[in-house]
Amino acid sequence: MATTLRQVSQRALTRIEDQFTKVFGAGCNPFFHLGALTIYFFWIVLVSGLYLFAFFETSVFGAFESVERLTNEQWWLGGVMRSLHRYASDAAVVTMMLHLIREFVRDRYRGVRWYSWLTGIPLLWMVFLLGITGYWLVWDMLAQYVALISAEYMDWLPIFTDPIARNFISQAALSDRFFTLMGFLHLIGLPLFLVFGVWFHVMRIATPRITPPRVLMAGSFLAFMALSLIKPAVSHEVADLAAVPGELSLDWFYLFIYPVIDAIGPAAVWALLTVLSFVLMAFPWLPRKAAEPVAKIDLAHCSGCTWCANDCPYGALTMRPRSDGRAHKQEVTIDPDLCVSCGICAGSCPSATPFRKSEDLTTGIDLPQFSFRHLRDETAAQLARIGGQPKVIVFGCDHGAAIETLRADGVAAISMPCTGMMPPAVIDYALREGAQGVVVTGCCEGDCLHRLGNVWMEQRILGTRPPQLRARVDRDRIKVHWASATDLASVRQEVEAFGKTLTDVTPRQAAPAKAVAATQAEG
């Protein structure tokens, strides 16, 4: 049941993302950069917040006046900065929540990925606390409402000697030290914890994407600027502890919980949030993902080249001094707690060449459940099976389009855990074994399940990343086309169109590596 629901939700999400890809292109699809966009929005919040703080007075009577003065008298800069601060903060909540939902739907939170999920949950609450403390500082009627409900909420915990609510009995009871404390929490305390939290969140990921494409950065910033000018952020009336706040305009992105506290009381909300937090943190083990065999190292065939360690998307491979007395200076070692069994390392190994005469075809590093020998033998078997002309073999991954359904007269297909696990020499081997053309496909561009598989594969074909496809291999006989799991139709069309062009290709005629990039652009 759970598997069926996950498959349905994944297909629904993929169809939504496909629509965004049509508008933004695969490289700039915002769904593929939600984490990076969140960090970028926080940079906008930081810069605009520092400007606002330069004019802010941390006092009971000065807080509201300084914000109003900045908003109205300096609307062309101070007012815009305040609005940017507001809208970028709201957008960060949206992208953060979408990021969480997307990782859950894509099943990228279980197994060895539990760490990133678990460290991400506290970041949610930090961000909400950061936004709430920011609303306190304005000290208008909305801030008064937030302060009173927050005090009631915190006072339910039996940890304070004096109730916090006493600070809001009257205007005289409220001191400037309160605003100094809130200013410290909002400007230094919580942001510092947030920075370290983000660092912990991505520390197990090699080359994390923390900067979105420039097009998305510019587009979102211009959207915030337009909103700031069309609907600038403004304050309510100045706070008055002798009066009851009337009609308020809530920021539902941050303050949604306050009407809930009003409705069901602080005790119920504490229970609700506590249970929700623990359930979210327990998700990676509900149910536990079955462990897959990790990559296997054979030091007898390891030259210590570092290629596999450089390509591992999760930092599971590291180099250390040689331990077996061989002439090479280094050897690779694996941390099984970080390995996701993607096999990208196997595609990086220089000993993974299908032209070797060794019977067992052992390589320096390999994936037991889909070995390099199996890949070579399956390639030969598939080519021997197909008839008709031209002969095209399609290499793809288990998480992209279901390429096995493409098998037909003249077309062979091999699916693997990740396209990035295929050494480029296999393309050369397939062409030598009788294929007239090779199609390489896999997860949608910018959204590889294993982060970098399709990126590394394409760079190897282009000759910009080792191991490189030999320059003598005819690039006109190679087609690269990345596609999502729901985009099988486009892969089929590309294969059919590519097959029609192969009659004009002269075998063994070397073409520049740039032809691969041009071919992909056509698709």
Sequence and secondary structure as in RCSB ss.txt:
>XXXX:A:sequence
MATTLRQVSQRALTRIEDQFTKVFGAGCNPFFHLGALTIYFFWIVLVSGLYLFAFFETSVFGAFESVERLTNEQW
WLGGVMRSLHRYASDAAVVTMMLHLIREFVRDRYRGVRWYSWLTGIPLLWMVFLLGITGYWLVWDMLAQYVALIS
AEYMDWLPIFTDPIARNFISQAALSDRFFTLMGFLHLIGLPLFLVFGVWFHVMRIATPRITPPRVLMAGSFLAFM
ALSLIKPAVSHEVADLAAVPGELSLDWFYLFIYPVIDAIGPAAVWALLTVLSFVLMAFPWLPRKAAEPVAKIDLA
HCSGCTWCANDCPYGALTMRPRSDGRAHKQEVTIDPDLCVSCGICAGSCPSATPFRKSEDLTTGIDLPQFSFRHL
RDETAAQLARIGGQPKVIVFGCDHGAAIETLRADGVAAISMPCTGMMPPAVIDYALREGAQGVVVTGCCEGDCLH
RLGNVWMEQRILGTRPPQLRARVDRDRIKVHWASATDLASVRQEVEAFGKTLTDVTPRQAAPAKAVAATQAEG
>XXXX:A:secstr
 HHHHHHHHHHHHHHHHHHHHHHH GGG GGGGHHHHHHHHHHHHHHHHHHHHHH   STTHHHHHHHHHHHTTI
IIIIHHHHHHHHHHHHHHHHHHHHHHHHHHTT SSGGGHHHHHHHHHHHHHHHHHHHHHHHHH BHHHHHHHHHH
HHHHHTSTT SS GGGGGSSTTT  HHHHHHHHHIIIIIHHHHHHHHHHHHHTTSSS   S  HHHHHHHHHHHH
HHHHHS     SB  TTS   S    HHHHTHHHHHHHH HHHHHHHHHHHHHHHHHTTBTTB       EE GG
G     HHHHH TTS EEEEE SS  SSSEEEEE TTT     HHHHH TT  TT   SS   SEE GGG HHHH
HHHHHHHHHH  SSS EEEEEETTSS GGGG BTTEEEEEES GGGS THHHHHHHHTT SEEEE  S TT  TT
SSHHHHHHHHHHTSSSS   TTS GGGEEE    TT HHHHHHHHHHHHHHGGG  TT    THHHHHHHHH 
